[in-house]
Amino acid sequence: MLTVRPKDETAAAPGAMPGMDMKKKMDMAASGTAIHDPSPPVWVMGAVSFAVLAIGATIALTFGKAH
């Protein structure tokens, strides 16, 4: 995955207002007010990833017989 950073400085911090100085942005980031909970939660994505891995391994082992 790639993260595309905005080119102008004011849009760099989530929830930041235009004209907000860098100190204010850093304080927001340190306090967690600029950070949002991921949606869906990390544990859900982990469970889905392992389920898809198990399905793929089952298909490969069942139908991928080497000759």
N, CA, C and O atoms as a MOPAC input file, in Angstrom:
PM7 MOZYME 1SCF
protein

 N      0.83800 1    -1.17200 1     0.00000 1
 C      0.00000 1     0.00000 1     0.00000 1
 C      0.88800 1     1.24300 1     0.00000 1
 O      1.99700 1     1.23200 1     0.53300 1
 N      0.39400 1     2.27400 1    -0.58800 1
 C      1.11800 1     3.53800 1    -0.63600 1
 C      0.28100 1     4.62000 1     0.02600 1
 O     -0.94400 1     4.63700 1    -0.09200 1
 N      0.94800 1     5.50700 1     0.71000 1
 C      0.28400 1     6.65300 1     1.31400 1
 C      0.62800 1     7.87500 1     0.48500 1
 O      1.80400 1     8.17500 1     0.27600 1
 N     -0.38300 1     8.57900 1     0.01200 1
 C     -0.16200 1     9.78500 1    -0.76000 1
 C     -0.29200 1    10.96300 1     0.18900 1
 O     -1.35800 1    11.20100 1     0.75600 1
 N      0.77100 1    11.67900 1     0.35500 1
 C      0.77600 1    12.84900 1     1.23700 1
 C      0.31100 1    14.08100 1     0.47000 1
 O      0.68100 1    14.26100 1    -0.69000 1
 N     -0.49500 1    14.93000 1     1.10400 1
 C     -0.91200 1    16.16000 1     0.43100 1
 C      0.27400 1    17.10000 1     0.23700 1
 O      1.20900 1    17.11900 1     1.03800 1
 N      0.21700 1    17.87800 1    -0.84400 1
 C      1.33700 1    18.76900 1    -1.15300 1
 C      1.35600 1    20.01700 1    -0.27900 1
 O      2.43000 1    20.51700 1     0.05500 1
 N      0.17400 1    20.53300 1     0.10100 1
 C      0.20900 1    21.72100 1     0.95300 1
 C      0.25800 1    21.31000 1     2.42200 1
 O     -0.31200 1    20.29100 1     2.81100 1
 N      0.92600 1    22.09200 1     3.21000 1
 C      1.19600 1    21.75500 1     4.60600 1
 C     -0.06300 1    21.76300 1     5.46700 1
 O     -0.12900 1    21.01800 1     6.44500 1
 N     -1.05300 1    22.57100 1     5.14100 1
 C     -2.22000 1    22.70400 1     6.01500 1
 C     -3.09100 1    21.46000 1     6.00300 1
 O     -3.82300 1    21.22300 1     6.96400 1
 N     -3.03600 1    20.66400 1     4.95400 1
 C     -3.85600 1    19.46200 1     4.88500 1
 C     -3.10900 1    18.23300 1     5.39100 1
 O     -3.63400 1    17.12200 1     5.30900 1
 N     -1.90000 1    18.40800 1     5.91000 1
 C     -1.06600 1    17.27200 1     6.29800 1
 C     -1.61000 1    16.53500 1     7.52200 1
 O     -1.49100 1    15.31200 1     7.59400 1
 N     -2.19100 1    17.23000 1     8.46800 1
 C     -2.68900 1    16.57500 1     9.67900 1
 C     -4.20000 1    16.43000 1     9.61000 1
 O     -4.90100 1    17.40000 1     9.32200 1
 N     -4.72300 1    15.20800 1     9.87400 1
 C     -6.18100 1    15.04300 1     9.86000 1
 C     -6.82800 1    15.92200 1    10.92500 1
 O     -6.36100 1    15.96900 1    12.06300 1
 N     -7.86700 1    16.59600 1    10.57100 1
 C     -8.56800 1    17.44800 1    11.51300 1
 C     -7.94100 1    18.80900 1    11.70100 1
 O     -8.43100 1    19.61500 1    12.49200 1
 N     -6.86100 1    19.07800 1    10.98500 1
 C     -6.17600 1    20.37000 1    11.13100 1
 C     -6.93000 1    21.44900 1    10.36000 1
 O     -7.49600 1    21.18600 1     9.29900 1
 N     -6.93200 1    22.62500 1    10.88700 1
 C     -7.59500 1    23.74900 1    10.25400 1
 C     -6.58200 1    24.50700 1     9.39200 1
 O     -5.39700 1    24.53900 1     9.72500 1
 N     -7.02800 1    25.11200 1     8.29600 1
 C     -6.09700 1    25.92900 1     7.50400 1
 C     -5.51100 1    27.04400 1     8.36000 1
 O     -6.22800 1    27.68800 1     9.12600 1
 N     -4.22700 1    27.26700 1     8.23000 1
 C     -3.55700 1    28.30100 1     8.99600 1
 C     -3.07500 1    27.85600 1    10.35900 1
 O     -2.48400 1    28.65700 1    11.08300 1
 N     -3.30300 1    26.61100 1    10.73600 1
 C     -2.85700 1    26.10600 1    12.03000 1
 C     -1.34400 1    25.92400 1    11.99400 1
 O     -0.80700 1    25.39400 1    11.02100 1
 N     -0.66400 1    26.35100 1    13.02900 1
 C      0.79000 1    26.23300 1    13.02000 1
 C      1.24000 1    24.79800 1    13.32600 1
 O      0.45700 1    23.97700 1    13.80300 1
 N      2.51700 1    24.51700 1    13.04300 1
 C      3.04900 1    23.16600 1    13.18700 1
 C      3.02900 1    22.70300 1    14.63700 1
 O      2.80700 1    21.52000 1    14.89200 1
 N      3.25400 1    23.60200 1    15.59700 1
 C      3.24100 1    23.22800 1    17.02200 1
 C      1.86100 1    22.69900 1    17.41600 1
 O      1.75400 1    21.70100 1    18.12900 1
 N      0.83000 1    23.35600 1    16.95900 1
 C     -0.54000 1    22.93000 1    17.26200 1
 C     -0.81900 1    21.55400 1    16.64400 1
 O     -1.45300 1    20.70700 1    17.27300 1
 N     -0.34800 1    21.33500 1    15.42100 1
 C     -0.53400 1    20.04400 1    14.76800 1
 C      0.18900 1    18.93600 1    15.53300 1
 O     -0.34900 1    17.84400 1    15.71200 1
 N      1.40800 1    19.22500 1    15.98000 1
 C      2.17700 1    18.23500 1    16.72000 1
 C      1.49900 1    17.92200 1    18.05800 1
 O      1.48400 1    16.76700 1    18.48400 1
 N      0.94100 1    18.93000 1    18.71700 1
 C      0.22700 1    18.70700 1    19.97000 1
 C     -1.01900 1    17.84400 1    19.75700 1
 O     -1.32800 1    16.97400 1    20.57200 1
 N     -1.73000 1    18.09300 1    18.65400 1
 C     -2.90800 1    17.28500 1    18.34300 1
 C     -2.51500 1    15.83300 1    18.07800 1
 O     -3.19500 1    14.91300 1    18.53200 1
 N     -1.42500 1    15.62600 1    17.34700 1
 C     -0.97900 1    14.27200 1    17.03100 1
 C     -0.50800 1    13.54800 1    18.28900 1
 O     -0.78700 1    12.36100 1    18.46000 1
 N      0.20000 1    14.24800 1    19.16700 1
 C      0.71200 1    13.62900 1    20.39200 1
 C     -0.41400 1    13.27700 1    21.35800 1
 O     -0.33200 1    12.27300 1    22.06700 1
 N     -1.45400 1    14.08700 1    21.39000 1
 C     -2.55000 1    13.83000 1    22.32200 1
 C     -3.54200 1    12.80100 1    21.78400 1
 O     -4.37800 1    12.29700 1    22.53500 1
 N     -3.45700 1    12.48500 1    20.49100 1
 C     -4.36000 1    11.50700 1    19.90900 1
 C     -5.64400 1    12.10100 1    19.36800 1
 O     -6.50300 1    11.36000 1    18.88900 1
 N     -5.80600 1    13.42400 1    19.42900 1
 C     -7.04100 1    14.01800 1    18.93100 1
 C     -7.08200 1    14.04300 1    17.41100 1
 O     -8.15600 1    14.19800 1    16.82900 1
 N     -5.93700 1    13.89400 1    16.75600 1
 C     -5.90500 1    13.88900 1    15.29300 1
 C     -5.95900 1    12.47200 1    14.73900 1
 O     -5.99900 1    12.28500 1    13.52300 1
 N     -5.96200 1    11.48100 1    15.61000 1
 C     -5.92400 1    10.09300 1    15.17600 1
 C     -7.30700 1     9.47700 1    15.36200 1
 O     -7.93200 1     9.62600 1    16.41200 1
 N     -7.76900 1     8.78700 1    14.33400 1
 C     -9.07900 1     8.14200 1    14.38500 1
 C     -8.88400 1     6.63900 1    14.47800 1
 O     -7.86900 1     6.11600 1    14.01900 1
 N     -9.84900 1     5.93800 1    15.06900 1
 C     -9.80500 1     4.48700 1    15.12500 1
 C     -9.95800 1     3.93200 1    13.71300 1
 O    -10.73000 1     4.46100 1    12.91400 1
 N     -9.21600 1     2.86100 1    13.40600 1
 C     -9.34900 1     2.28400 1    12.06800 1
 C    -10.71200 1     1.62400 1    11.89900 1
 O    -11.30000 1     1.13100 1    12.86200 1
 N    -11.19300 1     1.62100 1    10.69200 1
 C    -12.47800 1     1.00400 1    10.40600 1
 C    -12.30300 1     0.10300 1     9.20200 1
 O    -11.97400 1     0.62900 1     8.13800 1
 N    -12.48400 1    -1.15400 1     9.26500 1
 C    -12.78800 1    -2.01600 1    10.41000 1
 C    -11.58300 1    -2.16800 1    11.33200 1
 O    -10.46100 1    -1.83800 1    10.94800 1
 N    -11.81300 1    -2.67000 1    12.55200 1
 C    -10.71600 1    -2.82100 1    13.50800 1
 C     -9.61600 1    -3.74900 1    12.98400 1
 O     -9.85400 1    -4.59200 1    12.11900 1
 N     -8.43100 1    -3.57700 1    13.51500 1
 C     -7.27200 1    -4.35200 1    13.07500 1
 C     -7.49900 1    -5.84100 1    13.28900 1
 O     -7.11900 1    -6.63600 1    12.43000 1
 N     -8.09800 1    -6.24800 1    14.38900 1
 C     -8.28900 1    -7.67100 1    14.64700 1
 C     -9.22900 1    -8.31000 1    13.63100 1
 O     -9.07800 1    -9.48700 1    13.30400 1
 N    -10.20400 1    -7.54000 1    13.12700 1
 C    -11.11600 1    -8.06200 1    12.10700 1
 C    -10.35000 1    -8.30900 1    10.80800 1
 O    -10.51600 1    -9.35100 1    10.17400 1
 N     -9.52000 1    -7.36100 1    10.41800 1
 C     -8.74300 1    -7.52300 1     9.19100 1
 C     -7.73700 1    -8.66000 1     9.32900 1
 O     -7.47200 1    -9.36900 1     8.35800 1
 N     -7.17700 1    -8.84400 1    10.51500 1
 C     -6.27800 1    -9.96800 1    10.75300 1
 C     -6.99000 1   -11.29600 1    10.61100 1
 O     -6.46600 1   -12.22400 1     9.99400 1
 N     -8.19000 1   -11.39400 1    11.18300 1
 C     -8.97100 1   -12.63400 1    11.08700 1
 C     -9.36500 1   -12.92200 1     9.64700 1
 O     -9.30100 1   -14.07100 1     9.20900 1
 N     -9.76900 1   -11.90400 1     8.90500 1
 C    -10.13000 1   -12.08500 1     7.49700 1
 C     -8.90500 1   -12.53200 1     6.69500 1
 O     -9.01500 1   -13.40600 1     5.83400 1
 N     -7.75500 1   -11.94600 1     6.96800 1
 C     -6.53300 1   -12.32100 1     6.25400 1
 C     -6.17700 1   -13.78300 1     6.49000 1
 O     -5.84500 1   -14.49600 1     5.54400 1
 N     -6.24200 1   -14.23900 1     7.73400 1
 C     -5.93800 1   -15.63300 1     8.02400 1
 C     -6.97800 1   -16.57600 1     7.42000 1
 O     -6.62500 1   -17.66600 1     6.97200 1
 N     -8.23800 1   -16.18500 1     7.40000 1
 C     -9.28200 1   -17.01300 1     6.79400 1
 C     -9.04200 1   -17.17400 1     5.29500 1
 O     -9.16500 1   -18.27600 1     4.76100 1
 N     -8.69900 1   -16.08100 1     4.61400 1
 C     -8.42400 1   -16.14500 1     3.18200 1
 C     -7.17100 1   -16.97700 1     2.91900 1
 O     -7.12500 1   -17.73400 1     1.95000 1
 N     -6.16400 1   -16.84400 1     3.76600 1
 C     -4.95400 1   -17.65700 1     3.63500 1
 C     -5.29400 1   -19.14000 1     3.77900 1
 O     -4.81000 1   -19.95800 1     2.99600 1
 N     -6.10800 1   -19.49800 1     4.75600 1
 C     -6.49700 1   -20.89500 1     4.97400 1
 C     -7.29200 1   -21.43600 1     3.78600 1
 O     -7.08300 1   -22.57400 1     3.36400 1
 N     -8.19100 1   -20.63600 1     3.25400 1
 C     -8.97600 1   -21.05500 1     2.08700 1
 C     -8.05600 1   -21.28600 1     0.88700 1
 O     -8.18400 1   -22.28900 1     0.18500 1
 N     -7.14500 1   -20.36700 1     0.66000 1
 C     -6.20900 1   -20.50700 1    -0.45300 1
 C     -5.31700 1   -21.72400 1    -0.30700 1
 O     -5.07300 1   -22.42800 1    -1.28700 1
 N     -4.82700 1   -21.98400 1     0.89000 1
 C     -3.98200 1   -23.16200 1     1.13300 1
 C     -4.77800 1   -24.44300 1     0.93200 1
 O     -4.25500 1   -25.41400 1     0.38500 1
 N     -6.02800 1   -24.45900 1     1.36600 1
 C     -6.87900 1   -25.63200 1     1.18600 1
 C     -7.12200 1   -25.90800 1    -0.29400 1
 O     -7.03500 1   -27.05600 1    -0.73100 1
 N     -7.42000 1   -24.88700 1    -1.05400 1
 C     -7.63400 1   -25.04900 1    -2.49700 1
 C     -6.35500 1   -25.54000 1    -3.16700 1
 O     -6.40300 1   -26.44900 1    -3.99600 1
 N     -5.21900 1   -24.95300 1    -2.82000 1
 C     -3.94600 1   -25.34700 1    -3.42900 1
 C     -3.60500 1   -26.78600 1    -3.10000 1
 O     -3.15900 1   -27.52500 1    -3.97800 1
 N     -3.80200 1   -27.20400 1    -1.85900 1
 C     -3.46600 1   -28.57600 1    -1.47000 1
 C     -4.45100 1   -29.59300 1    -2.04400 1
 O     -4.07300 1   -30.73100 1    -2.32300 1
 N     -5.70300 1   -29.19300 1    -2.22200 1
 C     -6.72000 1   -30.10400 1    -2.73900 1
 C     -6.59600 1   -30.29500 1    -4.25400 1
 O     -6.63700 1   -31.42500 1    -4.73900 1
 N     -6.44800 1   -29.21500 1    -4.98900 1
 C     -6.48100 1   -29.29000 1    -6.45400 1
 C     -5.11500 1   -29.15400 1    -7.11500 1
 O     -5.00200 1   -29.35800 1    -8.32300 1
 N     -4.09800 1   -28.82400 1    -6.37500 1
 C     -2.78600 1   -28.56600 1    -6.97300 1
 C     -1.83200 1   -29.73500 1    -6.85400 1
 O     -0.68000 1   -29.55700 1    -6.45900 1
 N     -2.28800 1   -30.91000 1    -7.18500 1
 C     -1.44500 1   -32.10800 1    -7.08000 1
 C     -0.30400 1   -32.02400 1    -8.09400 1
 O     -0.54000 1   -31.80800 1    -9.28300 1
 N      0.91700 1   -32.19300 1    -7.62600 1
 C      2.08200 1   -32.16200 1    -8.50800 1
 C      2.20400 1   -33.48800 1    -9.25000 1
 O      1.99700 1   -34.55100 1    -8.66400 1
 N      2.53700 1   -33.42900 1   -10.52700 1
 C      2.66100 1   -34.65600 1   -11.34100 1
 C      4.09800 1   -34.98000 1   -11.56700 1
 O      4.41100 1   -35.97200 1   -12.22600 1

